[in-house]
Every structure is written in structure tokens, then in C-alpha cells.
Amino acid sequence: MANNKIKVLTISDHPLSPSGVGTQTKYFIEGLLKTGKYEFVSLGGAIKHHNYQPIRIEEWGEDWKIYPVDGYGNPDVVRTTIRSHKPDILWFMTDPRFWHWLWQMEDEIRPLMPTIYYHVWDNFPLPLFNRQWYESTDVIASISKVTNQCVAGVFPESDLVHIPHAVNTDIFKKHNEEDILEFRKNSMQQDPDCKKTIFFWNNRNARRKQSGTLIFWFKEFLDRVGSDKAMLIMHTDPKDPNGQDLNAIIHSLGLVNGEVVLSTQKMPAQNLSLMYNMADCTINISDAEGFGLSTLESLACETPIVVTMTGGLQEQVTDGERWFGYGIEPSSKAIIGSQQIPFIFEDRLNKDEFIETLIKFCELPKEERQKMGTEGREHVMKNYNFEDFNQNWENLMDRVHEQYGSWDTRKGYKVWREEEL
């Protein structure tokens, strides 16, 4: 019997990796596989592979094959995959600076199939230099309101759809007190009777995440309130080559008596959910953040957040009326850039304002914290739920396949263009 399923080629972080891009890719794929209308071939990159053997996910059999690649692949890998699997749609995701080589293959790819870019852009000013890449894409799906505004401002005639990230609220949820205390005692070796306010930080140890800054500022915060009043748990790799040596910072500041605890072991989502539950507040003070999945997971667990009002973080901490933690406005917006990205704002916080915010949170009555957390989960359930995420992707993918076609039925793409000389 002929297979009439729509075949999609995805290129992104490895869909089984714990990164935000990997997680959202997995959610996207699994949601469409459940419809029974789609099958997937994935080039899984951005991690170090133990081997390069193709992976078949047992639950989905022949409908989902993952091919490990270095980086995000290269033109030859994409050409070979297209010839071998003849996909109907190409879907790719993450920062545009990784995809210039793919857009430069437009004349090889787009005559055969439409391309969908699940796009993140962190900040203003409008990235006018991205227009050439937007023009080389059939459909752009934006993950945040900032991304949506930037694409609309740079390329208003684009086929643009806003599909924000989602979180699995069946896993990331409020747990009962007994399970939280058991986890705290057995997994984190923390005294279950400890009365300290627990701040949690779950990010990659990378420059823009401000991991070293956070530890220095947390030390000054403890100097003001007392080291017996609060602690910081950082779930990250302290030796990440893209970040700072967090162990060295902790020891240099004398934070060796449990003031700052490093959680370095990878853990399943269920345990991560318990970590959010164990915490009183989750922090993210990145100077650039396209969305920020850890704070969304935290809110789903009814744990309030303290964040920089940048990128996607600012739409998580408030719905415009209620606040689900504290959002700190940047004290400076420096223009930074590179040869690939000529200009973009970098949002930096003021140290004293950050410390005052932590103090303010510590002084909040328990009822106020619980109200923030409860309303935060309501915000997640309303605006970042799986049901809407899956339905929006199904609607978009169905429309793209029908409207743009592929191979012999390809529509809406010219291999030539008109220019006035």
C-alpha cells in the first residue's frame, strides 16, 4: 500500500538532547506524528556524538529516523538526504547565524519543497541585515513576540506565523510536599528542614547567561541578608568551554558552605520538575534571551521567576496585568555585534536593583509567593500549552503542504525574479 504521509526533513539540535531547541524540536515532531499524517527525517546536531549510526525511535518505527551530524550538517549532507528521502517540507530551527550556508542553497532546495524556519531573534533594533535570509524562506514561524515584531518590521510581506514555545504541563507541575522533601533529601542531599529561601538557576553556562555575574551578585546579596537566609542552586556544567569556571568563582568568593550548590548531573524531566518545585524562585538574568525555556517550566511548576525584561522572558513574567515574579528593566542597552550580526541590543541589569529584587522576594509573605506561582501556571496553561502548540503546527504544516506543494506539485516559487535595471 502506498505511503501517503507528508515527509518532513528537520535540521536542528538533536531532538533527543536537553537543549531548548532540541526539546522544542522533539515536541514539534511528536505532536505531528500523533496525527498519523506525517513522517520525519531529522538531522540531529549541536552535540558531540558517540557514533553516527541512524536512530529509529521505537515508538514511531519507520516514521521517525534521526541521523547524527556534526554542527548542523553541511550542503553535501543536505543534498544526500534530499536525494535519498525526497522530503516534502524542510523545517529548520535556531539562531540564523548558523544557517547562512543553508539559505545559500535556496536554488537547490526551494524548487523542490517549501522551507519553514522556526525563528528566534533576541532583541531590537530591527535586524535589517536579516531580510535577505527571510526572503530565502517560504514560511517563518516566530517563537516570541519580539521575534514576530522584528520579522514583520524587516520583511512585512513574509508568510509569518507566531507559534510560541510550549511546555509539557503533565510533567512540569506542582508536586505534593512529601515528594519534594524526599527528592530534596535523597537527590540533592539538602536538609529537608532547612528554612533558607532557595533560588534556582537552570541554564547553559554561557557568556550571555551571566552565570559568573550571578554568583558575584548573589554573594553581595548574602552579605546583606545573611548566609543563613538564602541559597542558590545552579543546574549547569561549571566547566562548559563557552562559559566561566564556576567552581573557581565559588571558591574565590568563599561560598563553600552550601551558599551556592552546583547540580551537574543530567536528569530526566520528572526530576527537573521536582527541582523547580523545591525552589522558591527561578532566576534568569541573561543579557539576551530568545525565549528562556527554564523560566516557562518553572512557572508551570508554580514557582515564581526573577528575570531580565528582555526577549521572550518579558512575555513570561507578566501578561500585561498580573506579574508572576519580578521583571527587571535593563539599566543599559549596549549595541554589540559581529561580522555576521552587525548590531543588536545587549540588555544589562543594574547590580543594586537585582539585589533589591531578591530582598523584596525574600520579604514576600508565603501567600503572595503562592499567588504568583498559581497565576503563573494559569498563564502558561492559557498561552503556552501543548494543545495549542500541536494544533497550530498541524494547521500550519497542513496549509504549507497544500498551498506550496512539493516536487511535481511545487507552487509559489519561481527559479527566476524580475529586477528593474
C-alpha positions as CSV (number, residue, x, y, z in Angstrom):
1,M,0.0,0.0,0.0
2,A,1.3,3.4,-0.9
3,N,2.6,5.7,1.9
4,N,0.7,9.0,1.6
5,K,2.3,10.6,4.6
6,I,3.8,14.0,4.3
7,K,7.6,13.6,4.8
8,V,9.4,16.4,6.7
9,L,13.2,16.9,6.9
10,T,14.2,18.7,10.1
11,I,17.6,20.3,10.9
12,S,18.2,21.5,14.4
13,D,19.8,20.5,17.7
14,H,19.5,16.7,18.2
15,P,15.8,16.2,19.1
16,L,16.7,13.9,22.0
17,S,19.1,16.4,23.5
18,P,18.1,18.5,26.6
19,S,18.7,21.9,25.0
20,G,15.7,24.2,24.4
21,V,16.0,23.9,20.7
22,G,16.2,20.1,20.9
23,T,13.3,19.9,23.3
24,Q,11.0,22.1,21.2
25,T,12.0,20.1,18.0
26,K,11.0,16.9,19.8
27,Y,7.7,18.4,20.9
28,F,7.0,19.6,17.3
29,I,7.8,16.2,15.8
30,E,5.9,14.1,18.3
31,G,2.8,16.3,18.0
32,L,2.7,15.8,14.3
33,L,3.5,12.1,14.4
34,K,0.5,11.6,16.6
35,T,-1.8,12.8,13.8
36,G,-0.7,9.9,11.7
37,K,-0.3,12.2,8.7
38,Y,3.5,12.8,8.9
39,E,6.8,11.1,8.9
40,F,10.2,12.6,9.7
41,V,13.8,12.5,8.8
42,S,15.9,14.5,11.3
43,L,19.5,15.7,11.1
44,G,20.4,16.0,14.7
45,G,23.3,18.3,15.5
46,A,24.8,20.6,18.1
47,I,26.1,17.8,20.4
48,K,29.1,15.5,20.5
49,H,28.1,12.1,19.1
50,H,29.4,8.7,20.3
51,N,28.6,7.3,16.9
52,Y,26.9,8.3,13.7
53,Q,24.5,5.4,13.3
54,P,21.0,6.3,12.3
55,I,18.5,6.2,15.2
56,R,14.9,4.9,14.9
57,I,12.6,5.8,17.8
58,E,10.9,2.6,18.8
59,E,7.5,4.2,19.4
60,W,7.4,5.6,15.9
61,G,9.2,2.9,13.9
62,E,9.9,3.9,10.3
63,D,8.1,7.2,10.7
64,W,11.0,8.9,12.5
65,K,14.7,8.5,11.6
66,I,17.4,10.6,13.2
67,Y,20.8,11.0,11.6
68,P,23.5,12.4,13.8
69,V,25.5,15.2,12.2
70,D,28.4,17.5,13.3
71,G,27.3,21.1,13.7
72,Y,24.0,21.3,11.8
73,G,25.3,19.3,8.8
74,N,26.6,20.8,5.6
75,P,25.5,21.2,1.9
76,D,26.6,17.7,0.9
77,V,24.7,16.1,3.8
78,V,21.6,18.0,2.9
79,R,21.9,17.2,-0.8
80,T,22.3,13.5,0.0
81,T,19.4,13.4,2.4
82,I,17.1,15.2,0.0
83,R,18.0,12.7,-2.8
84,S,17.7,9.7,-0.5
85,H,14.5,10.6,1.3
86,K,12.7,13.1,-1.1
87,P,11.1,15.1,1.7
88,D,8.0,17.3,1.1
89,I,9.0,20.1,3.5
90,L,12.2,21.3,5.0
91,W,11.9,22.6,8.6
92,F,14.8,24.1,10.5
93,M,15.3,25.9,13.8
94,T,17.7,28.0,15.8
95,D,19.7,31.2,15.6
96,P,20.0,32.5,11.9
97,R,23.8,32.9,12.1
98,F,24.0,29.1,11.8
99,W,22.0,28.9,8.6
100,H,23.7,31.1,6.0
101,W,25.1,28.1,4.2
102,L,21.6,26.6,4.0
103,W,19.9,29.7,2.7
104,Q,22.7,29.9,0.1
105,M,21.4,26.5,-1.2
106,E,18.0,28.1,-1.8
107,D,18.2,27.5,-5.6
108,E,18.7,23.7,-5.0
109,I,16.1,23.2,-2.2
110,R,13.2,25.5,-2.8
111,P,12.3,24.5,-6.4
112,L,11.6,21.0,-4.8
113,M,10.0,21.8,-1.5
114,P,8.9,24.7,0.8
115,T,11.1,25.7,3.7
116,I,9.9,26.6,7.2
117,Y,12.1,28.4,9.6
118,Y,11.2,28.3,13.3
119,H,12.9,31.6,14.1
120,V,14.3,33.2,17.2
121,W,15.6,36.7,17.4
122,D,16.5,38.2,20.8
123,N,16.2,41.9,20.5
124,F,15.8,45.2,18.6
125,P,16.8,47.3,16.7
126,L,15.1,45.7,13.6
127,P,17.7,43.3,12.1
128,L,17.5,44.8,8.6
129,F,20.5,42.6,7.6
130,N,18.3,39.5,8.0
131,R,16.0,40.5,5.2
132,Q,18.0,38.5,2.6
133,W,17.6,35.4,4.7
134,Y,13.9,35.9,5.3
135,E,13.4,36.4,1.5
136,S,15.0,33.0,1.0
137,T,12.4,31.2,3.2
138,D,8.8,30.3,2.3
139,V,7.4,30.5,5.8
140,I,8.7,31.9,9.1
141,A,7.3,30.8,12.4
142,S,8.3,33.1,15.3
143,I,8.8,31.8,18.8
144,S,8.3,35.1,20.7
145,K,6.5,38.5,20.3
146,V,9.9,40.2,19.9
147,T,10.8,37.9,17.1
148,N,7.4,38.4,15.4
149,Q,7.8,42.2,15.6
150,C,11.3,42.1,14.2
151,V,10.3,39.9,11.2
152,A,7.2,41.9,10.5
153,G,9.3,45.1,10.6
154,V,12.0,43.9,8.3
155,F,10.0,41.8,5.8
156,P,6.3,42.7,6.1
157,E,5.3,40.7,3.1
158,S,6.6,37.4,4.6
159,D,4.4,34.4,5.3
160,L,4.7,34.9,9.1
161,V,3.1,32.8,11.8
162,H,3.5,33.2,15.6
163,I,3.9,29.9,17.4
164,P,5.4,30.4,20.9
165,H,7.3,27.6,22.7
166,A,5.3,25.2,24.9
167,V,5.9,23.2,28.0
168,N,4.6,19.7,29.0
169,T,2.4,20.7,31.9
170,D,1.8,17.0,32.7
171,I,5.4,16.7,33.7
172,F,6.1,20.3,34.8
173,K,3.5,20.8,37.5
174,K,3.1,21.3,41.2
175,H,4.1,18.2,43.2
176,N,3.0,17.2,46.7
177,E,5.1,18.2,49.6
178,E,6.2,14.7,50.6
179,D,7.7,14.0,47.1
180,I,9.5,17.4,47.2
181,L,11.0,16.8,50.6
182,E,12.1,13.2,49.6
183,F,13.8,14.5,46.5
184,R,15.5,17.3,48.4
185,K,16.8,14.9,50.9
186,N,17.9,11.9,48.7
187,S,18.8,13.6,45.4
188,M,20.1,17.0,46.4
189,Q,21.5,16.0,49.8
190,Q,19.8,19.0,51.3
191,D,18.4,19.2,54.8
192,P,14.6,18.9,54.3
193,D,14.1,21.1,57.4
194,C,16.3,23.9,56.0
195,K,14.4,27.2,56.1
196,K,16.5,29.1,53.6
197,T,14.9,30.7,50.6
198,I,16.1,28.6,47.6
199,F,16.8,30.4,44.3
200,F,17.3,28.1,41.3
201,W,19.2,28.8,38.0
202,N,18.9,26.3,35.1
203,N,20.8,27.4,32.1
204,R,23.8,26.6,29.9
205,N,26.9,28.1,31.4
206,A,27.5,30.6,28.6
207,R,28.5,34.2,28.4
208,R,25.1,35.7,27.7
209,K,23.6,33.8,30.6
210,Q,25.7,35.9,33.0
211,S,26.5,32.9,35.2
212,G,29.6,34.4,36.8
213,T,27.8,37.7,37.4
214,L,25.0,35.9,39.2
215,I,27.4,34.3,41.7
216,F,29.2,37.6,42.4
217,W,26.0,39.4,42.9
218,F,24.5,36.6,45.0
219,K,27.5,36.9,47.3
220,E,26.7,40.6,47.9
221,F,23.1,39.7,48.4
222,L,24.0,37.2,51.1
223,D,26.4,39.8,52.7
224,R,23.3,42.0,53.2
225,V,20.7,39.4,54.3
226,G,22.9,36.8,55.9
227,S,24.2,33.5,54.5
228,D,21.7,31.6,56.6
229,K,18.7,33.2,54.8
230,A,19.1,32.0,51.2
231,M,21.0,29.7,48.9
232,L,21.5,29.4,45.1
233,I,21.3,26.1,43.2
234,M,22.8,26.2,39.7
235,H,21.9,23.3,37.3
236,T,24.6,23.6,34.7
237,D,28.1,22.5,33.6
238,P,30.6,24.6,35.5
239,K,33.4,23.7,33.1
240,D,31.5,24.5,29.9
241,P,34.1,25.8,27.4
242,N,31.7,28.6,26.4
243,G,31.3,29.8,30.0
244,Q,33.2,30.7,33.1
245,D,34.9,28.3,35.6
246,L,32.1,28.5,38.1
247,N,34.0,26.3,40.7
248,A,36.8,28.8,40.7
249,I,34.5,31.7,41.2
250,I,32.7,29.9,44.1
251,H,35.9,29.1,45.8
252,S,37.4,32.5,45.3
253,L,34.4,34.1,46.9
254,G,34.4,31.6,49.8
255,L,30.9,30.2,49.0
256,V,31.9,26.7,50.0
257,N,29.4,26.0,52.8
258,G,26.3,25.4,50.7
259,E,25.6,29.0,49.8
260,V,25.9,28.1,46.1
261,V,25.4,24.5,45.1
262,L,26.2,23.1,41.6
263,S,23.9,20.5,40.2
264,T,25.9,18.9,37.3
265,Q,24.3,15.6,36.5
266,K,21.8,15.4,33.6
267,M,18.4,14.3,34.9
268,P,15.1,13.3,33.5
269,A,12.4,15.9,33.1
270,Q,10.4,14.5,36.0
271,N,13.4,15.1,38.4
272,L,13.9,18.6,36.9
273,S,10.3,19.3,37.7
274,L,11.0,18.4,41.3
275,M,13.9,20.8,41.3
276,Y,11.6,23.7,40.3
277,N,9.2,22.6,43.0
278,M,12.0,22.5,45.6
279,A,12.9,26.1,44.7
280,D,11.2,29.2,45.9
281,C,12.2,31.2,42.8
282,T,13.9,30.7,39.5
283,I,16.3,33.3,38.2
284,N,17.3,34.2,34.6
285,I,19.4,37.4,34.2
286,S,20.6,36.8,30.6
287,D,21.6,39.9,28.6
288,A,19.9,38.2,25.6
289,E,17.2,35.5,25.6
290,G,15.1,34.5,22.7
291,F,12.6,32.7,24.9
292,G,14.0,31.1,28.0
293,L,12.5,27.7,28.5
294,S,13.6,27.1,32.1
295,T,11.5,30.0,33.4
296,L,8.5,28.7,31.5
297,E,9.0,25.3,33.1
298,S,9.3,27.0,36.5
299,L,6.0,28.8,36.1
300,A,4.3,25.6,35.0
301,C,5.5,24.2,38.4
302,E,4.0,27.3,40.2
303,T,7.5,28.6,41.1
304,P,7.8,32.4,40.5
305,I,10.6,33.9,38.5
306,V,13.0,36.8,38.5
307,V,14.1,37.8,35.0
308,T,15.6,40.5,32.8
309,M,12.9,42.2,30.8
310,T,14.4,41.1,27.5
311,G,13.4,38.8,24.6
312,G,10.9,36.2,25.4
313,L,11.4,36.5,29.2
314,Q,9.3,39.6,29.4
315,E,6.2,37.9,28.0
316,Q,6.5,35.1,30.5
317,V,6.8,37.2,33.7
318,T,3.6,39.2,33.1
319,D,0.5,39.0,30.9
320,G,0.3,42.8,30.9
321,E,-1.8,43.0,34.1
322,R,-0.6,40.4,36.5
323,W,3.0,39.6,37.5
324,F,4.3,36.1,38.1
325,G,7.5,37.1,39.7
326,Y,9.7,40.2,39.1
327,G,10.8,41.6,35.8
328,I,13.8,43.9,36.0
329,E,14.2,46.5,33.3
330,P,17.7,46.8,31.8
331,S,19.8,49.7,33.1
332,S,21.7,49.8,29.8
333,K,21.1,48.7,26.2
334,A,24.5,48.5,24.6
335,I,24.8,47.9,20.9
336,I,27.0,45.0,20.2
337,G,27.6,43.0,17.1
338,S,29.9,40.9,14.8
339,Q,30.6,40.5,11.2
340,Q,27.5,38.2,10.9
341,I,25.3,40.3,13.1
342,P,26.2,44.0,12.7
343,F,24.1,45.3,15.5
344,I,21.7,44.1,18.3
345,F,20.9,45.4,21.8
346,E,22.6,43.6,24.8
347,D,20.4,44.2,27.9
348,R,22.3,44.6,31.1
349,L,20.9,44.8,34.6
350,N,22.0,47.1,37.5
351,K,23.5,45.1,40.3
352,D,21.9,47.1,43.1
353,E,18.4,46.7,41.5
354,F,18.9,43.0,41.2
355,I,19.9,42.6,44.8
356,E,17.0,44.7,46.0
357,T,14.7,42.5,43.9
358,L,16.0,39.3,45.7
359,I,15.5,41.0,49.0
360,K,12.0,42.0,48.0
361,F,11.2,38.4,47.1
362,C,12.5,37.1,50.3
363,E,10.3,39.5,52.2
364,L,7.2,38.5,50.3
365,P,4.6,36.6,52.5
366,K,4.2,33.0,51.6
367,E,0.6,33.6,50.4
368,E,1.9,36.2,47.9
369,R,4.5,33.8,46.5
370,Q,1.9,31.1,46.2
371,K,-0.4,33.5,44.4
372,M,2.3,34.5,41.9
373,G,3.0,30.8,41.3
374,T,-0.6,29.8,40.9
375,E,-1.3,32.6,38.4
376,G,2.0,31.8,36.6
377,R,0.8,28.3,35.9
378,E,-2.5,29.7,34.7
379,H,-0.6,32.0,32.3
380,V,1.4,29.0,31.0
381,M,-1.8,26.9,30.6
382,K,-3.5,29.7,28.7
383,N,-0.7,30.9,26.4
384,Y,2.0,28.1,26.1
385,N,0.1,24.9,26.3
386,F,0.7,21.7,24.3
387,E,-2.8,21.6,22.8
388,D,-2.4,24.9,21.1
389,F,1.2,24.3,20.2
390,N,0.4,21.0,18.5
391,Q,-2.7,22.3,16.8
392,N,-1.0,25.4,15.5
393,W,1.8,23.3,14.0
394,E,-0.6,20.9,12.4
395,N,-2.6,23.7,10.9
396,L,0.5,25.4,9.5
397,M,2.1,22.2,8.2
398,D,-1.2,21.1,6.5
399,R,-1.5,24.6,4.9
400,V,2.1,24.7,3.7
401,H,1.8,21.3,2.1
402,E,-1.5,22.2,0.4
403,Q,-0.5,25.8,-0.6
404,Y,3.1,25.3,-1.6
405,G,3.2,21.7,-2.7
406,S,6.4,19.8,-3.3
407,W,8.4,18.3,-6.2
408,D,6.0,17.7,-9.1
409,T,3.3,19.8,-7.4
410,R,5.5,22.6,-6.2
411,K,3.8,26.0,-6.2
412,G,4.6,29.6,-5.3
413,Y,8.3,29.6,-6.0
414,K,10.0,31.0,-9.1
415,V,13.5,30.0,-10.1
416,W,13.9,33.5,-11.5
417,R,13.0,37.0,-10.4
418,E,12.3,40.3,-12.1
419,E,14.6,43.3,-11.4
420,E,14.4,46.8,-12.9
421,L,17.7,47.9,-14.3
